[in-house]
Amino acid sequence: MKRALLALLAILLLLVGALVVRTLRFGSRQVPAEPAEPFSVDATGAAGRLAEALRHRTIAASDGISADDAAFRALHAQLVAAFPLVHAQLGHEAVGAHSHLYTWKGTEPGLSPVLLMGHLDVVPAEAEATWSHPPFGGEVAKGYVHGRGALDDKGSVLAILEAVEGLLAQGHRPRRTVLLAFGADEEVGGRDGAARVAALLQQRGVRLESVLDEGGPIGVGLVPGVASPVALVGVAEKGSGRVELVVRSAGGHASMPPRQTAAGILARALVRLEEHPFESGLRGGTRALFEYVGPEMGFGMRLLFANTWLFGPLIERQLAAAPTTNASIRTTLAATMLEGSPKPNVLPSQARAVLNVRPLPGDSLEDVRAHVREAVDDARVELSVEGEEASPVSRLDTEGWRQLQRSIRQVFPDVLVAPFLTVAATDSRHFYHLTDSVYRFMPVRLTREDLARMHGRDERLSVAGHAAAIRFYAQYLRNTTR
């Protein structure tokens, strides 16, 4: 008995020793970076130009509602007037109805181009009268530019153009060609904008060095256990699709129901799906996030993330406890539409449910189909699945990643940089076949309250934040094109 206890103690000490050693070796992945080069920004002028852009109701066409063509044309006319050097020295091509591709030719055409992206369309503004400032008023007040699109995503578009205009004024000549792509239908899938740009580049045989699109912000207080702001760079996207379940029956009068109705069979199927979620997994962009922020945490949290081989299940249980973090570790299904009988006293001859599915990278739509069929386990439930697959995970050992990380640290020296999984969709998903370095980042500091304004009420961007974003894009372009 004593020998067994001693052996158990020895094993325990070895385990503790291994955990501590791995924790001590769990070093920082933040790159040292010299200060950014000086770049003068007229913050007041830039805020005014952004405010003017926000006055155009550039809502993309959807669900049978046509886009306001005049608004998109007026916005482009404003950009031409506001950025004369861009439109005089860069090549410009109109793509689709209202999207644009600019080409800043490099001095070494053999180098693969870098692509910077953004989108000109915005989502509608609900309950406009309840906004503190009119959503399409484009007002600058109390240090903020107010209006729909300030964050998503005219702020990025204008910041990119401000940076390029400033570099042109300085006489900057890129070695590597720079492409700027601004879509006009990102909010409804990007088929007419980004997808056409990607097809055009593929047709020309272009292989991109990297893509930088909108994405995660510099999160202030968004990562628990990390005191510093964290620049959240999306390195992968979940897929998006729909699962449709249909149950058919003879129908009839509700006063004489069968033992199981079509609605009841469908309800049982939905309950079974909620009771049998997809398996969780700490992988891809989510694992990379903790590999980058874990070393910056206190010893206890560092020990957890340095030893996911042991504590992985515990971490996953914690993440699964909240909807926002649960979505980062598993494919999710959510019933969003239900349809049954048109009258309360008539049995439905058909009961139908539509579920939104967001596949995690590594799970295919075919995997979704198999999971749903197995979980429902009822041949009376008809099943169809359609949508877009999840993205691959971008590499973190490329020059594109190194220069992006370096640029962020140069302009925002107090900020940590970390990859993460984007649970929403961006236009960048149309470019996976042109590069393995697709990154999604918005160089603006945001809190949870700020994030709620995106697609919500009182969207705004600080004047100082917009100026900092311009400096970031200028530094990023210098780093990637010299």
N, C-alpha and C positions, 0 to 999 in steps of 0.2 A: 504493500500500500504506500509506504514511504517512497519507494522508488518511482512508483507511478506519479505521485504528487510532484516529486522532483523533476521527472520528465515533463510533466505538464507545465511546471513553472519555467523550465528551460525553453519549452516551445513558446510560451507566452512572452518571455523576455526576447526571444529571437524575433517574434512577430512585432513587438513594440519597437525593437531596434530597427527592423526593416522599414516600419512606417515612418520613424523619425528620420532615417537616412534619406528615404525618398522625398520627404517633406523638405529637408535641407537642400536637396538637389533640385527642387522645384523652383528654378530661378526665373527672374523676370524676362519677359519676351519683348519688353519695350526697347525700341532702338534709340540710342543717343542721337541727337540732332542739333546742329548749329542753328543759331537764330535765323529767321527768314530774312531774305534780302529786302531792303526798303521798297515799298510800293505805295505811292501816294494815291489816296482815295478821297474823292469829294463826296463825303457821306451824305450831305444834304442833297446834292444834285442827284446822286444815285437813288436816294429814297424817293425823290420826286419822280424820277423816270419809272421806278417800280410802281409807284402810286398811279401814274397815268396808265400803265399796262393793266392794272387791276380794274380800271373802269370799263374795260371791254368785256362783255358777257360771252366769253368764248366757251360755251357749254357744248360738248360734243353731241352729235346726233345719236339717239338711242330710242328703242321701243316705238318706232314710227314717228318720232319727233325730229324734225330737221334741225341741223345746226344753223346758227345765225351767221351766214356767210359774210355779211357785212362787218360783223364784229371781228371775225378772224382777219379779214382784209385790212381793217382799220388798225388792228394790233400790229400786223406786219409793216404797214406804212409807218407807224410810230417807231418801230425798231430800225427801219431804214434811216429815218431822220435822226434818231438818237445816237446811232453808231455808224457814222459815215465812213470811218476807216475800215471797219469790218466789211461793209458792203462795197467798198472800193477795191480792197486788196484780197479778199477771200472769194473763191468761187461759190456761187449760190445756185441751188437747184430746188425748184418746187417739187414736192413729192406728194402724191395723192391729192386730196382736196385742199388741205391747208397746212401740211407739214413741210419742213424745210431741212435741207442738208447743205452745210457749208464746208468748204475745203480750204484749209490753210496749208499750202504746199511747203514741204520741207526741202532743205537744200540737199538731202541725201534720200532720193526717192526709193532706194532699195530697202530702207528701214520700214518695218510695219507701222502703220498709223496708230495713234491713240484716238479713242472716240469719247467725247463728253456729250452727255445727253440730258434732256429735260423735256417737259411737255407744256404746251400752251393752253390746253383745255382745262376746265375746272368742273367740279360737281355743282349742281344747283345749290342755291342758298335757301334753306327752308325758313319760314316765318321771318321774312326780312325785317318786318317792323320791330321785332324783338332784339335786333342787333344793336349794340352800343353805337356803332358807326355803320352806315349803309354798306352792305356787302360789296356793292359795285360802285361805291363812292370814291374809292381810292384816296382816302384821307390820311394825312400825316399829322398825328397828334400825340403829345406827351411821350415822345421818343419812340413811337411805333408807326409802322405803315399798316393801315387797317384795310382788310378786304379779302374777299374770296380769291384764293390762289396765292396769297402772300407766302404761305408755307408750301402749298402743294399746287403748282410747282413753278409758278412764275418767278418766285424769288430766286430759285436756282438758275433759271434761264437768263434772267437779267444779270445775275452775278457773273455768270460765265461770259456774257457779252461785254460787261464792264471790264472784266479782266483782260479779254482779248483786245478790246479797244485800247486799253492802257498800255499793253505790251507793244502793240503796233505803233503807238505814239512814241514809245521809247526806242523804236527801231529793232525790236527783237525779231530774229529770224530763226525759226525752228529747224533743227536738223531733221527731225522726224515730222512727217505730215500729221496735222491735227484735223480731225473731223468733228463737226458739231451737228448733232441731230436733234431737232425739236419737233416732236410729234404733236398731233392735234386731236388724238382720240385715245389717249392712254387710259382714261377713266372708263372706257367701254371696250377695252381689249387691245387697242393699238393695231388693228388689222390694216387700216388704211394709211397709217403713219409709219411707226417703227418697223412693222413687218415688211412694208414695201421698201424702206431704206435698207434693211438687212438683205432683202432679196436683190436689190440693186447692187450692193457691195459684193455679194456672192457672185453675181453675174459677171462682175468686173475682175473677179479673182482676188479680191482683197482679203488678206489675213491680218486681223487686228492684233496689235501688241496688248491692248487692254481696253476695257470699257468702264467708264465711271458714270453711273446714273444716280438718280435720287435714291434715298434709302434711309438708313438709320441716322439719327441725329447725334449730337454730342449730348448724351444723357446726363442730366444733373439730378442726382438722387434716384436714378432708375435701376441701378444695380445694387441690390442689398449687400452689405458687407464691404463696399468699396466707397471710400470717402471722396476720392477724386472723381471729376467728371469723366465719363467714358465715351469715346468716339465709337459708336456701334456701326461697324462696316458689314453690310450684308454680303455674305459669300455664297448664299444659296437661297432659293425660294421654294416654298411649298407649291405643289400643284393646285389646281382648282377645277372642280367638276361638279356634276350632278348625278345623283342616283335616283332613279324613279322606280317606285314599287306600285304595282297595280294588282288588285284582286277583283275578279269578276264573279257575278252570281246572277240568279234568275230575278232578283228583286222581289217586288210584291208589296202587300199591305203590311204596315208595321204592327197591326193587331195580331198577326199570326206569324211571328218570326221563327226562323229555323233555329236550331241549337247554336249555330255560329253564323253570324252575318259577315258580309264582305268587310264592313267597317271593323268588326271585332277581330277578324283574321288579320287585317292590316294593323290594327292597334297592337295586337300581340307581337307582330313582326317588329314594330318600332320599339316596343319595350325590350325585346330580346337584343336589338342592336345597342340600346343604351346599356344593357346589362353585360354586353360582351364588346367592350371597346378594343381598338387595335392595341397591340403590345407597344409598350413604351420603349424608348431607346435613347441613351445619351450618346448621340453620334453626330457626325457632320458638323454643321455650323454651331450647334448648341454645345457640343463637346469642345470645339475650338474656342468658344467664348470663355469657358471656365479654364481652359489651358492658358489663356492670356490674362484673365483677371484674377485667377486663383492665387498666383504668386504675389499679388499686391494686397492680399487680405491678411488678417491676423492669423496667428499660428494655428488656431483650431480649425478655421476654415481652409487654410492652406493644407493642413493634414488631410482633410476630407478630399479635396480636389486633386491632391498629389497621389492619392491612393484609391482611385475610382474602381480599381479591380476588386476592392473590398467593400467600399462604401457606395458604389454605384447604385444599388437598389435603394439605399436610404435617400440618396440625392434625388432619385427619380420619384420616390414617394412624396417628397417635399414639393417638387416641381408640379406633380400631378394634382396637388391640393388646390391650386388656383387655375381658373380657365386661361388666364394670360400666359402662364408658364407651361401648363399642360399642353397647349398647342405647339410648344417648341420641342416636345419629345415624342409625339405620336401623330399619326394620321387621325384626323377628326371627322366625325359625321354629325350633322345637325339637321333635324327635320325642320323645314322652313315653310312648306306648303302642304295643306291637306284639302282633300276634295271628296265629297260623298254625295248623299242624296240632296236634291234641290228642295225637298219638303220634309217637314218633321214627321209626317205619318206615312212616308214611303221608304221602303228598304232600298238602299242603293244597289243598282245593278253593277256599279263599278265604284270601288274605293281606291283613291290614288294619293300617294305621298311623294313629295320631292324632297330630297335631302341634299344639302351642300356638303361636299367632301373636299378636304384639303390634304392631299397625300404628302407625307413626309418624304424628303429625298431618300431614295432607296426603296420606297413602296410605289409600285406601278398601279395604273388603273385596273390592270388585270388582277393584281393582288387585292384591290378593293372589291372587285366583283366576287372573287373567291371567298373573301372574308364575309361579305354580306350574305352570300348564298349559304355558307356554313352556319352563320349565326342565326339566320331566319329559320333555316331547316324546315321549309314548308313549300312543297311543289306548287301549291295553289297561288303563291305570290310570284307574279311575273317581275323580272328584274331587267333594267337597262342601266348602263353606265356610260357617260361621255364626259369629255373635258380635256384639260391640258395636264401633261405629266409634270411632276416636280423637276426642278432643275438639277443639273450636276452641281457638285460643290467645287467652287473655284479654288485654284491652287494658292498656297501661301508661301511658295518658294520661288516665285517669279520676280522679275524686275518690276513688273507693274505693281505688285503688292508692296515691295520694298520702297518704291518711290511714293506710293500713296501713304504708307505708314510714316515715312520720313517727312512728307509735306505736312501732315496733320500735326506732328510733333514740333515742327518748326514754327508754325503759325499759332498753335495752341500748346505751349510748352507745359502747361499744368494738366494736360489731358492724357489719359491712358487710351490706347488703341486696342480694340478687340474685334475679332470676327463675330458674326452672329447669324442666325437663321431668320430671314425675312418671311413672315407668315402671310403677308399680302403680296400682290402681284405688281410688277413694274414692267415698263417697256423693254428693259434689258433682257428679258427672257427670250426675245426674238433673235438674240445675237450669240447664243451659246455655240452655234456651229462655226462661228468666225474666230473664237478665241476661248482659251480656258481660264482667262483672267477677267471675269466680270464682277465688278464691285459696285455696291450701292451705298451711298453716303451723302448726307446733307450736312454741310459744315456750319451748323447753327446750334447753339446751346438751347435745349428744351427741357422743361420739367414735365411731370405728369399732367399738370394743368394745361400746359402749352399743347401737349399732344392731343388733348381732348378737343382743342379748337380746330384741328385738322379734320375736314369734312363735317365739322360742327359749327357752332355759333361763335361769332367774334374772332374769326381767324385774324392773326396779325403776326408781324415780324418786326423785331426791334431795329431801329436805324443803325445802331452800333453793330448788331448781329449781322445785318446785311453787308456792312462795310467789311467785317471780318471775313465773311464768306467770299467777297471779292478778292481779298488778299490771299485767301487759301487757293482759289482757282489760279491766280497769277503765279503763285509759288509752285503749285502742282504742274502747271504748264512749263515753267522754267525747268523743273527737275526732270520731266519726262521727255523734253524735246531738245535738250542740250547734248 
